[in-house]
Amino acid sequence: MSDCLNCKTVLSFKKILKSLWLGYQDIECSQCKTIHEHKFKNRIITSICMIPVLFIANLVMNYFPGELLFKSLVALIIAFIFSFFLSVLSIRFLKFKEVEK
Ligand SMILES: [Zn+2]
């Protein structure tokens, strides 16, 4: 888990997850208010995590029986659940840098 680069307070899991889902928003330390931004590597890590999601969604679209609309819906729900879990897993690999004021 990532610590604040200034005071070493652990950056809250919820904050990082939220930042990730809102498109890599900056994260503020709850203790010293230092702003952290995502390193570029984080975008690569999360993109790699999304590859199995696309793969599974594609499998569902190809092999799941039923109407196209129903299949799309199932694929969408599965993709959403998987991307949520994968983003939770990827958080431990994320690195941040301090934003210069
Ligand atoms: Zn701090």
Boltz pocket constraint, residues with backbone or C-beta under 6 A from the ligand:
constraints:
  - pocket:
      binder: B
      contacts: [[A, 4], [A, 5], [A, 6], [A, 7], [A, 8], [A, 9], [A, 29], [A, 30], [A, 31], [A, 32], [A, 33], [A, 34]]
      max_distance: 6.0
